[in-house]
Each structure stands twice: as C-alpha cells, then as structure tokens.
Amino acid sequence: MPEDCEAAPASGQECNPAPPSTSKLSQPCIEPTAHYDLVIIGAGPAALAVISRILETRPAALYTEDEHRHLHFTHRQRAPLLIPSRLSKTSKVRPTKVTPSEGCACGGRIKILIIDKLGEGFLGLWRRNFRALRISHLRSPMFFHPDASDFDSLIAYANQQGRAERGEGELPDLIEILGVVGKEKSKHRRKQQQQGALEGAKVHVNERDRRDYFTPSSTLFEEFTRQLEHKYRVQSGDGCGESTWPSVSKLFEDAEDGTSTAASSETLVEGSASTDSNPLTTVKGVVKDLVWFDGSDRTVQDDLGNHSPGFLLELADSSAQTAKSTTVISAKAVVSAVGFGGVPTIPSYLTPPVPQPPSCGPGWMHSSCLAWQPLPPPSTSDAHLVVVGGGLTSAQIVVLALTTGYAHVTLLTRGHLKSKPFDVDLGWVGRYSNYLKMQFYQTDDVAERLHMLRAARNGGSVTPTYAKVLSRLQAAGKVEIRTHTSIARAEFEGKWELGLRTSADGGREDTVQADYLVVATGAKIDFAGLPFLQGLRRTHPVSTVGGLPVLTADLEYRRDVPLFVTGAYAGLQIGPAAGNLGGMRDSADRIANRLLELLALPEKEERKVREASETTAGEAAPANSNKGRPKKEKHFTHFNFDLLSVEA
C-alpha cells in the first residue's frame, strides 16, 4: 500500500477535523514535567509485544534457528555496552545497579513510559476478562505469543516447566486443536495434489508441526507472560512485583518542588561502567490529549538539552476524583496499543443512540462489564437468561450463566452459529500464511483490504470444543439456540418482554420472557473516536475506512507524525490477524524498524556514549585493530519489511 494514501481518503471516510480543543496543551508556553523517548498507551498483549521486540537482542523474526545459536555465542563473547537510561529530573524512580548481563538490547539509550488506565501490570484487563468468564484455555495456537526472542518460546517454557504433556486431569495445560494438523498445506503440497501425485482422500499429518497446534491453558500463558516481564524488567520502577502501578499524580508529585533522585546526565555518562537503570517507567492513568510539534515553530527538549520535533501529552489519573489534575510530558514517539474494547456496541433497543452509551443498566449488561462486576445471581430457581451474540464470548457466557445458577439460557444469533478453531481462517494463522499475506499486501485499494478483512473473519464464531458443549447443553434442555433471530422490541418491568423476529420464518415475531439479558455484541470500531486523538485529528487529520485508520507501512499515523498504531486498529496493514497475538508480534516488528530511525542519538552524543563504553570495556574485550574506524551503532536490530517472516 502506498505510504501516502492517508492524503487521499477518497475510498474511505473523509478526514473531518475534530472540534476545537479545550485541553491544557492548547495553552501557550506550556512546559512539560518530564521527557521520554517513547510513550506506549496501553498495557495489553500488543504493548508487551512492542516492549519485547525493542528490548530483545536477537528477535526471532530476523533469524533462523542456526543464526540464533551463532548470535547467542557471539553476544556472550563481546563486551557489554553499558549506556544508562536517563531518568527524568521529576521522576521518583531510583536508579538500580544491575550486572552487565542484565542490560537490555537498547543499551539504555531510550526512556520508555507505559501508561495504562487499569494499572494492574501488563495484560491486567486480559486477566480480568479471563477470570470473569472462567476461560480455561486460549483460542490461539502455541506460536501466538508476545515474546520476540523465539517463535517457539511458549512451547519451550511449557517443556521447561514440565507441563507439555497431556496430563491425567480433565483439563491439562496443553489441549490439541483438533481438525487443524493436516488441513493446511504448503505450496509444494498443493502443487503435488493438483498433479495427482498424492491420493486426494488421504490426509497426511505433519507431525513436526503438530506441537504448534495445541492451545495453552490460561494459567500457563499467564505464568509465561509474567516470566517475560521478569526477563525484560518491565515491572514498575517503584518496586518489582507491585500489583498496581503508581498513579500519574504520585509519579510526578515532585515536579513542582524540583526534587529528584536521578543523577545528572553528565554523571550518568561518566559513570556508565557501574550505573545502569531500567529504561521503563510504568504508570496508572489516561492520556487526555496529545499534540505534535514538527519543529517548524516549536520543538521539545530532551534530558540532554537537544531540541527536536516531538509530542506533548496531557496525562491524568484514572480515578475520577483526581482526574482533574493533569500532568504534561513530552516524547519523541508514541505507540497506541489500545484495542476496540474502549466503546462497547450497545443495541438500540437497550439505550438511545448517544455518543457514550452506558454498558449496563437495569436487567441487562454488556459482556465488557464482566471484567468489573460479576454476573448477577438469579433471584429464582427457574430464572431465564438471554444472551445475544454469535461469538466465542457469547458461548462462554452461556456456560457461565448455567454455572451461576440460571435454569435456562437462550442464545440469539443473527446468522448461523459458526464453528472454527480460530477467529480467522486457518490460512491466515498457520505456518504457510505468507501466501494469503502476500495477496493482502499487494492490494493497494484500502476498500478491497477491508473486504478481505471482513471475509477472513466472517463474523463471530465459536471453537469446536464450545460447539460440542452447547450441543450437549441443548440436548439436555438447558440451552436453546435460536439462529437468524434478532430482538425487534424490548420492554423491562422487573422482567424482560422481548419481541424476537426470525428471518428464516419470514420475519415472524414471537414474545419471550426473561429475567436477565446479556449482550455480547463486541466493541465499536472507531479509531477517530479515541478521546486522546481529538486534538491531533484537528491539526493532522487522517483518513479511516470502516473505522480503521489508513496507516503507513511502518504503522505510523502519518509519515510526518510518529504515532504508531498496533493491535486490531492496524488491520489494514497487518491483515485479519492484527488483533491476535501473532499479528501483534508482526506489528511490533514493523514499529521497531521505524523507531530505529526516529530514536537515534545525535552524532555528538553517540560519540560521547561510545567513547565512554569503550573506556569501561577496555579490560573486558580484546584490543580491536579497527577501533579507530568510525562504526555506526544500531539501537535496534534492522528489519526489512519487504520480506515476510522467515518463521511463518
């Protein structure tokens, strides 16, 4: 896709500017409290994938297994490059001394701030949803995870922990995804079948790939991600293992009186042999607004006194009581790692169309509310609950309702109840997914890409396992599944009276009584509606298609605005799997490549840092005959995005 297509929104939504901003950033001569090289908005799996890709020295996307072994050997032999992260003068985070082997791949060159509304660590909301719905296993295969170091690191972790066997329990940590192995075929195999070299009725199972098509338990995956946090030292700077990150007001409370525990930049450079610190700072809060200065009339200043184009961000606490007090920081680049879940899709029969409709009310709730409040228990022994939706979440709510004590559950779907292993077709998930990805990448028309996205997902679906569970419950009389059915009217007076219309019966309407209603209708796809983008949209508009932004190939908001977008909102560039764990890892690869260019140190500072590291590493490394020759240091590993992943 051409990188300048954001300037031509003919096939999508027009670039309508946002209304005038009333934020603190519109005030003239506002000074930031602190400066960061990179700010990541969100702490879900997409954010963790970006952090892993930035801090990983040997990302799996770039190297084969043999190259990994060689790089691991050479990395252990060379002297470490100790370049400390510079902490803001207003930060309360104390520098911690670590051994050279604990230094990150970025060498401490950059400072990163991760801000999350929940503030319960990485994947906090993810874990809340899994516990609320009592999800025992993920839907994704073993090679879908946020770790950039190894394509098979989740399998390796399961083996290391002795949890890779099927086990004797009813629900082992690894469950095979049936109907997958042998279904996907390589290009060579498809060609052989077309030539009649193989029997058409015979399905050859590639046992080498069978291990990939197991789904991990939620407990195993949670422990795996916790291990990633420990590996990359991404816990809060106020103390490793804190269950809640510090709030914005707490983190920057020393800004006004000027107190700081951080050393000066000169001291850090001179003492780089013995001082290193975590380049990551985590904070609980929200981004209210952000503006971009391109350097023509205003710049931002980093901790070294360098002026460059950058962002100003207005941060606030998540709590409503303290949200009125805001803090302004600056950054060179920003990553938006938020998903669709911010604004749930509420049917019109529950609430009138308003900009921000409530997600729960008397007698009903949206499925997104389950992360914050449990499903209300039934008031009678014969209580009836109705679930609206045809995706996996709706099936999980059906099982949850029966477990909670509801006697009968009715599931309403607009179409067929589809069953497939993944939320997208297998061709987009398997190891031979490059075939479909190449077709997608070669399509320049964003409207056609959107059509391919929707066709690959084809609406909601349930896994074969849950399809069998629903079938058993339906046979037992506990569940009624009504397909091609929608709610035409809904009235609540202590109980629901729902008018159901079935398209298969010519639009015939009948009435159903229910005690409670749960709508699992997903979230609104509206990138332009994200609150923190309203000011940026006014000054730097971008086109959207189907609610998705038209990004550059590097997932930038625009080529002249280094706001990166990862997760499901990157679908027009990554493909249908953008919102999955594997697509998030692909997005992280693209973002890291562009950050290599944006976050480079100025030549003067690069020389100072290199000379300091050579001095401190003189005894650890043998003399180099080419020491005097100028050599460019890379902050991240280079990635060529004209090539597809070597692992897929």
N, C-alpha and C positions, 0 to 999 in steps of 0.2 A: 504494500500500500504506500502511495507517495506520502512523504513526510509533511508535505504542505497541504494535505487535504483538510486540515482544520480551517484553512482560509476559504474553502469552497463548500459551504454547507447546503448545496443545492439538493442533495438527496436525503437530507435529514432535517431535524428541527432547526429553525433559524436561530442565529446567535443573538437572542434578545438580551439586552443588558439588564443586569439586576437593578432594583431600585436603589436610590441613593443610600449610602451607608451612614449610620449614626454611631459607629464604633469608635473606640479610643484611638484607633490608628489613623483616623481622619484628622486628628489634631496636629497642627504644625509643630515641628521641632520636638516630637516625642522621642525620648531616649530609651533604648532597650535596657533591661536589667541585666541580661546575660546574652552571650553569643554561643551558638552551636553550629557545627558544620552541617549536621543533618538532624532533622526532626522527623520522627515517624509517628503518625497519628493512628492509633490503634495498637492493640497487643494480641491480636489473634494469630492464627497459624500463618497468615500472609506476612505479618510483621516479623515473626520468628524466622521465617524462611529468608527474608531480606537480611536480618542480622546474621544468620548463619552463613549466608553467601558472602557478606562483607568481611567477616572475621575468619573465614576458613582459608587456610593457606593452600590447600590442594583440592579445589572443588571438583566433584565428580563429573560435572557437565563438560569439563575440558579435557579429561584424560582417561585413557583406558586403564585397565587394572594393572598391566605391566608398568605403565608410566607412573601410576600411583606408587608402586613399590620403589621405583628409582627416585622419585621426588621425595619420598619419605626418608630414604637413605641420605640423599644429598642435603636435605633440610636439617638432619641431625648433625651432619658434619660441619656445616658452616656456622660461623659465629652469629649469635642473635643480634638483631638490630633493635636496640633499645631506644625508642623515641617516646617520651612520656606524653600522655594525653594532658592537654592543658585544661584545667578546671576554671570555671567562671569565678571571678572575684566575689560574687554574691552567693556562690554555692556553699552549702554546709557539708558537702561530701568531703571527707578527709582522704588524702592520697594514701593508698595502701601499697606497701612494698611487696613485690612478688618476685619469684625467681625468673630468670630469663626464659625458661621453657614455657612459662605461663603467658608470655606476651602474645597478643593477637596478631593476625595476619596484617592488619592495617598498621602495625608498628606503633600504635598510639598516635598516629598522625591526625586523627579526626576525633571530634567530640560528638556524641550522638545522644539525643534526648528522645525517649519514648514516652508518649503521653496517652493514657487510656482512661476512659470515663469510669470504668469499674475499678481499676487499680488493684486487682487481685492476682497480679502476676500474668505471665503470658498464658493465653488460652483460658483466661478466667471465665468469660461468658460461655465459651465452648464447654468447659467442665460443668458449669451450672446447668446448661441445657441437657447434657448427657445424664446428669444425676436426676434432673426433674422428670425426664422421660424414661428413666431407668434403662438406658441403652447399654446393652452388654457388650456389643461388638460394633466396630466401624463398618461402613459400607465399602470402603476403598481397599484396594489390594496392598500387599506388603511394600511395594516400591513407591507408594504415595506417602510421603512424609516431608517435613520441612528441613531435614538435615542435608546440607550441601556437600558434605565430605564424601559420602559414599551412597551410591544408588541402592545398595543392599544393607544399609546400616541398621534398619529396623529388624531385618532377618538376623543379622549378626548379634544384635542386642538380645533378641529372644533366645538365641543359642547360648550366649554368654550367661544368661540368667537361668538356663536350664528349663526354659518354658516353650521350647519349639516343638515338643511332642504333642500328640493329640490329647494325652492325659486320660484319666479314668472318670473324671467328673462329667456331668451332663453338658457343661459349657466350658471347654478348655480354652486356653488363651489364643489358640490359632484354630480357626474353622475354615475348611476349604470352601471356596466359592464354586459351587457345582455348576456344570454346564459351560465352563469357560475354557479350560485346557483342552486343546484340540480343535476348538472352534475358530480361533484366529489362525490365519495362515500367512506365511511370508510371501513375498513377491515370487520367489523361486517356486514355492509350493503351489501357488495359484497357477503359475505357468505350466507346471507339470500336470496338474489336474486338467487344464484346458487341452493339453496334448494327449490326454488319456493314459499317461504313464502310471497313474495311481487309480485304484479302484474307487469309484465315486461313493460307494456306500461305506467304505472303510474309513474310520476316523483314527488318525494317528495321533497319539498323545505324546507331546514333547515333554518328557519327564524333567528335562533341565529347567523348564520354565514353570513346572508345577508348583514349586515352592513360593513363587511370586503371587500366586492366586489363592492365598489364604487371607482372611481378614483378621486383624488383631483385636484382642479384647480392649475395651476402653481403659481398663486398669493398666494393661501392658503399654498402651500408647501413652497414657498419662505419665507413667514412670519413664518412658523413653524421652518425652519432651522435657521432663524435669532434669534428666541427665544432660540434655542439650543445654539447658540453662546453666547447669554447673560447668559444663565444658567451656562455654563461651563467657562465663562470668557475667551473665546478664541480669542477675538479681539487683535489687535496689541498692544504691550506694550507701543508704543509711544502715545497711546490715544485710548480709546474705540470709536468705530464707525468710524474710519478712512476708507475712501473708498479705499485707496491704501496703501499697506504695505510699509514700508521703504525698500529701496534697500540694497543690500549687502554692498556696499561701504559706505552708510550712517550709517548703523547699527554698522559697525566695524571701523568707521573712527577714533576713539580714540585709536585704538590698538597700533599705533606706539609710541604716546607720553605717553602711560601708564595711562591716566586719566580714572577714573571710579567713578560712583556714587553708586556702590554697596558696601555694608558693607562686612567686612571680615567674614570668616566662623565662627571664634570664637565668634564674636559679634552676629551673627545670631543664633547660638545655645544657647548662654546665654540669648538672648532677645526673645526667641521663644514665650513667653507669649503674647507679644504685637506686634510682627512683623511677617507678612506673606506677601507673594507676589505671583503674578501669575506665575505658573510654565511654562507657554507657551510663546514663543517668535516667532513672525511671520515675515517673510522677503520675499521680492520680488527678485527672482534671479533663477539661474540654478545651478545644480551640474555638473561640468565638468568631474570630475573623483573621484573615491574613491578607497582606498586600505585598506586591512585588515592585522593587526598585531596580530598574535596568541599568543604572549608573549614569544616565544622561543628566539628571538633575539632582539625584540623591543616591547615596550608597549606604552600605552597612559596614561596620568596623569590627574586625575580629579581635581576639585577645592579644595579637601581636602588633596591632596598630595598622594592619593592612586594610585598605578600603576596596570594596568590590561590590558588584551587584548582589542583591540578596533579598530575603523576605523579612518582614516584620510580622510577628504573630501575637495575637492577644489571647492569653490563657486565663482560665477561670477554674475555680473549684467545681467538682461535680455536685457538691451539696448545694441545695437551693438557698440555704441560709447564708453561705459565704460566697455565692456565685457573683454577687455584685462587685466584689473586689477583684480586679483583674491585674495581670502582670504582662508586660510586653517584653518579648525576647526577639533576637534576630537569628537568622540562619541562612546558610548558603543554598541549601536544597531541602525539600520537604517530600516525604513519601506519604501518600494517603493509602492506608491499609484497612479501610473500613469496608464493610460488606453491605448487602442490601437490607440487612435486618434493622436498620435505623427506623424506618417508617413502615409499619405493617399495612397490608392491604385489607381494608375493612369493607365488607359488603354494604351496599346502600340500604338494605333493609334493617340494618342494625344502628346506623348513625347517619345523619345527613352529611352530604359532601362538604367537608371543611378542610382547610389546609393541613391541620394536625388532628385527626380524629382520635378519640380515646381507644385504647386497645383492650379495654374490658368494661363491663357495665353490669347492671342488674340481670342476673341469669345467664350471662354469656362472658366469654373471654376469647381473645386471640391466642394462638399457640405460643406466641412470643412471650406472653405473660407468665408462662410456666417457669421461666427462669427466675422469677421474682416472687411468685406466690404459688402454693400448691393447688392442685385441682380440688375444688370444694367437695367434701364428702357428701354422699346422698342423704337426704332428710328422711327418706322412707326406704323400706326393704325392697320395694318394687320400682325404684327410681329408673327413669329412662333418660338417656343422654344421646344427643345427636351430634355427630362430627361431620363437618363439611370440608372436603378436600380429597384429592386423589393421590397425594404423595406419600412418601415413607413416614413423614411425621404424623399424618392422619392415622395410619395403621398403628403406630406406636401409641397414640393417644387412645385408640380403641382398647388396646390391651391394658393400658394404664387405668382406664375407667373401670374396666371389669375387676382389676386388682383392687381398686379403691373401694368397691362395693356396689357399683351400679349393676342392676339386674339385667338390663338390656341396653344395647347400643345400636344405633342406626348410623351407617356410613353413607353419605351422599357424595356422588361424584358426577361431574358434568359429562364425562365420556366413559369409555371403558376403563376398568381397573387394570392398568398395565403392569406387567411384571418383568423386570430385567435386573441383572446383577448390579449395574451401576446406573447413575442418573443420566449418563450419556451412553451412546452406543459403544460397543466393545472396540470398534475400530479406532476410537479416539483415546482409549485407555491403554491398550496393550502395547507390547514392545514393538509392534510394527505400525504404530500410529503415525509414523512420519509420512506415510502415503497420503492420508487424509489431511494432515497438517500442511503438506506442500500444496495440495489443491487449495486449501483455505488461504495460505499466504500469497498465492499467485493471483488471487481475486482482488482487483483494485476497487471494485464497487462496494462501498460500505453497506448499501442496502442488500446486496447479494450475500455479504458476510453475515448480516443479521438473519437473513433467511436460513443460511446454513447453521447458524447457532440454534435457532428455534427447531429446525428439523432434527438436529442431532439430539436435542433434549426431549422433544416431542411431549412436552408437558410433564406432569408428575408421574411417578411410578413407585412401586414397592419392590423389595427384593423377593426372590423366590421363597426364601425362608418365611418372611412375613405373609406372603400369599398363601402358603400352606397353613400358617397359624390362623389366618382369617377364615380360610375354608373350613378348618376344624371347628372353629367357634360358630360359624354359620350353620354347620351341620348339627351342632349341639343346641341351636335355637337361641344362643346368647347374642348373636350379631345378625343384623340384617343389612345387606349391601344393596343399595339402590343406585344403579348406574344411569347415566343420561338424565339425571334428575337435578333440578335446581329449586331454590326457595323463591317462590313468587311473592309471598307476603309473610310477615312475622309479627305476632302480637304477644305481648308479655303482661300477664296479670297474675303474678305468683307462679304461673306455669306458662309454657310456650304453646301457642297455637300456630303451627307452621302450615302454610299452603304450599304443597310440593307439586311441581309441574314436571312431568316426564315426557321428554321429546319423542321417545320410542312409541308412546301411546297416542301420538297426535296432539300432544300438548295438554292431555287430560290432567286436571288438578284434583288432588285429594288432600285431606287435612290430617295432620299428625300432632299428637300431644307429646310434650317433652318437658322434663324438669330442668334440664341444663343444656346449653349449646356451646360448642367449641368450634371455632372456625380456624382451620389450618390452611389459610389461603395465601401464605407466603408474604413477601415484602414488596414494597413498591420500588420499581427500578427507575430511579430518578436522580442521576448524578448532578444535574443542575440544581436540584433542590437541597443539596447538602448545605447545612447552615454556614459552615466556615468558608464556603466558596462564593458567597454572595458579593463580597467586595471585589474579589478577583474577577468575577464574571462581568462586573461593571467596567473594569479597566482593560481586561484581556479576555474577551468572550471566546468561547469555543463551541463548535457545533456538536450536537448529540443526535444519535439515531436510535430510536426505540428506548430512550432513557440512558443509553450508553455513550460515553464520550468518544470522539474520534481522536485518538492519541497518535503520537509519532511511533516509529518502530521501536524506540527505546522506552516506550510507555510514558513519555513526557506529556504533560498537559498541552504545551506548545513548545516548539523548538527554542523559543526565546524565554520560556518560563520553566525553570527546573522543578516543577511539581510533578512527581511521579505517581502513577496510579497502579496499584496491584490488587489482586483478588478478582472478584466477579466483574467489577467495573472495567477490567482490562479485556473483556471478552472479544471485542472487535479486533484486537491484535493477537491475543494468545489462542483463542478458539473456544469451543464449547466447554472445555475442562478448565477454564480460567478460575472458576470458583472452587475447584477441587484442590487437594493437597499437591498433586502433581503439577497442575497449572500454576499454582502459587510459586513453586520452585522454579519453573520456567520463567515466570515474571521476575523473580529475584535475580536470575542470571542477566536478563536484559538491563535491569536497573543498575546492577553493579558495573556493567561495562560503561555506561554513561557517567556514573559517579567517578570513575577513574579519571575522566577528563575534567569534571567540574571541581573536584575537591583536591586538585593538585596544589602542592605548596608553591608559593612564588620561588623563583630561581634563587634568590638571595637566601631565603630561609632554608631551602633544600640543601644548599651548600653548607650552611651552619650545622644543620642536623646531621648531615653525612660526615662532616669532619669530627663532630662530637662522638658519633658512633664508631668511627674508625679508631679514634684515640682510645676509647674504652675497650674495644675488642682487639687491640693490638696483640695482647698476650694470648688470647684465646684462639686466634686464627693465624695460620702461617703467612709469611710475607708473600705478597702478590706482586708479580713483576709488572702488572698492568694497573697498579694502584693509582698512578698519576693520571691515567687516561680518564677523561670525563665519561661517566656512566649514568644513565638515567635510571632512577629507582621508580619502580611501579608500586602504586599504593594498593592496587588490587590486581588479580590475575586477569589478563586480557581475554576477552571472549568475542568470537566472530559470529555475529548473529545471522550472517548469510548461510551458515551451516546449521543443520538441525542437531539435536542432542545425539552424541555418539552412543548413549546408553539405550536409547529408545529403539 
